[in-house]
Amino acid sequence: MDPERLVRDHTVYACVMGSRAFGLATRDSDTDRRGVFLAPTPLFWRFEKPPTHVEGPAEEQFSWELERFCELALRANPNILECLHSPLVEYADPTGRELLGLRDAFLSRRVHETFTRYALAQRRKLSADVRTHGAPRWKHAMHLLRLLESARDLLRTGILTLDVGDRRESLLAVKRGEVPWPQVEARMTRLSRETDEATDRSPLPAEPDRRRVEAFLHDTRRASALRAEPVPERPQRQ
């Protein structure tokens, strides 16, 4: 069970994430690739189970096994939900396209809690940097603003949009350190408040459609089992 082979041979969905997906890429930006692989069902019949995630084989590449990916998406994990909405899809086989068709099933008002909790943790780190070094890590400050805007708009509209559009230049100005920290902090506070206010009126359901996702996973596992090669005959006891 070679983890890298699972990614190479069994990927069902692959996309580009990070600054390129957000519309914030510059000449020096890396290309972050994320993906989902479907471990063949017979691999789960062993004591040693397939990995839940694999780093590589390429640089800046990270993949999740389908079940783990779905679990995290149902929990409204920000990174996972954003992967499903990347505008830069590099590959999707029939299973991957079916997964993309389930994007709305994963979305719920849970995103308020998970996005806000993540944003609060990042803001504390930025504040600690200011106290210790006199300035935050400006790139992280930019991405936190982007995340807060994305969460607010998702709760307002029910649609998760990654590309920042016409907000690109104002966000890149933050990355370059051209906006004073008090202004950036005030913007974060306003966005957090607007996110809170959007929750009560959000068109999103209270909970994700777990049953629909589970039916997809069950059918996918079953199809994988039916495609598997016959199990070799067990050796006879001497």
N, C-alpha and C positions, 0 to 999 in steps of 0.2 A: 504494500500500500504506500506508494510514493506520493507525498502530498503535492509536489509540483506537477506530477502527472495528472492528478485529479483536476488541477486547474487547467492544464494544457488540453486534456482530452474530454473534460466533462463540464466546461463552463457553459452556462445557459444564458448569462447576461453579463455584459461588460460595458463600462462607461468611463468617461473622464470626469474627475471631480476637481475640487480646489478652485483656485483663482480662474482657471480657464472656463469652468462651468459657471462661475459667478459673474463672468464678464469683467473680471478685475485683473486679468493677466497683463504682465509687462514683458519686456524682452527677456528678463532673467527668470521668469516663472518656470517652475518645474511642471511636469505633466503627471498628475496623480491619477492612477487608474484603480478602479474598484470593480469587483465582479462577484458573481454568484455561481457556484458550481453545484451540480447534483451528484452526490456520491452514489454509485450503483447500489441498489437495495441489498444485494447479497453481502456487501461489506458490513452491514449492520448485524448479520447473523453470526459474527465472530465475537470472541471476547474483547478483542481490540477493535474499538469503533473508529470510524473515519474522523479526521480532525474537524472541529467546528469552524476553523478558519485557517488560512494559509497566507503567509507573507511571501511575495515573489510569484514566479521566478524572475520577473523583470524588476528593475529598480522602481521604487515608488508604486508598487503594485500590491494590492491586498484584496483577498477574496473570502467570502463566507460560504459555508455549506448552506443549502437552501433552507433547511429547517431552522438553523440558527438565525439566518437572516430574517425569516418570517417571525420568529419569536421576538427579536429585537424591534422589528417594525411594528408589531402589535403593541409593544410597550411605548411606542412613539419616540424611539431613540432618534434624536435629530440627525445624526450622521447617516443612519440607515434610510430614513424617509427621504433625505435629500438625494441619496443614490438613486432612488426610484424615480426621481423627477429631474435627473440630469438632462440638459438639452443636448449633451454630446454622447449619444449612445453609439458605441463602436460595434456591438454584436448582440444579437438576441435570436436564439433559436425558437422553435414553437413553444417550448416551456418558458423561455424568457419572455416571449411576447404575452403569454398568458399571465405571467407574474406582473408585467407592466399593466395589464388589463385589470389587475386587482388593486391598483394604487389607491383608489377611493376607499376600498375596504379597510385599509390600514389607518386612514385619517380619522381622528376624533378630537374632542376637546381635551383629551389627555395631553395634546401638544403644548397646552398652556403650562402645565406643570413641568414637563420634561425640558422644554426649551428655556423656560424661565429659570429652572434650577441650574441648568448648564450655564446660562448667561450670568447668573449670580456668582457661581464659582469662578468664572473667568474674570468677572469684574473685581472680585476680591484679590485675585492675583495681580491685576493691573494696578490696583490701589497700593498693594504691597510694593510693587516696583517703584511707584512714585515716591513712597516714603523712603525706600532704600536707596534708589538711584536718582531720584529727582525727576524721572520721566517714565512713562510706561513703555512697553514694547509696542510701538505704534502699529505694526502689522497686525498684532493680536487685537488692538483696539479697533482697527478698521473692520476686522472680521466679526467682532462682537456687535458692532453697529449693524452690519449686514444681517447677522442672525436675528437680531431684535426686530429689524424691519420686516424680515421674512416671516417671523412668527406672528407679528401684528397683522400683516396682510393676509396670511393664511387663516387666521381666526376671523378676520373680517369677511373674507370672500369664499373660504372653503377651498381655495386653490393655492398650491405651494409653487411659487415661482423662484427660481434660483438666480437667473440673470438680473443684475441690478439695474440695467437699462440706463436711464439718464442720471442716475445717482452715482455713476462711475467716478466722475471727476471729483465730486465732493468727498467720496470715500478714499480715493487715492491721495487726496490732500491730507487726510488724517494719517495715512500710512507714511507719508513723507515728513510728518511731524510739523506740518504747517498750521495746524489748528491747535490753539492752546488747550491743555488738558481740562481746565474748568469748563470750557465750552463742550468738549467731547463728553465729559461726565454729565453735564446738564442734558445733553442730547440722549444719553443712555437712560437717564431718569425719566425723561418725557416718553421715550419709546416703551419703557417698562410699564408706565402708567397707561398708555394707549393699548398695550397688549392686554392688560388686566381688564380694561373697559370693554374690549372687543369680545371677551370670552362669553359674557352673558347673552350677547346677541348673535353669537356665532352660528352660521348655518351647519356647522359640523355636528355630527351625532355625539352623544355623551361617551359612547364606547365604540371601539372598532368592531368590524364584522368578523369576529373570530371564527364563527361556524363556516363562513364562506371560504376563509383562508385555509382552515383545516381540511375542508373537502378537497380543495386544490392540492394540498400536500399529500393527502391520502391517495388521490387518483394518480398523482405523479409518481409516488413510491410504488404503487401497484403496477403501473406501466413499466417502470424500470425493472421490477422483478420478472415480469413476463418476457422482457427482452433479454434477460440474463441467459448465459450459457448453462446447459445442464450441469448440475452439481456432480462432480466425479463420485464414482462408487466408493464407499468407505472400505478401507482394508479390513479383511476378515481377521478376527482374533485367532491367534495360533493356539 
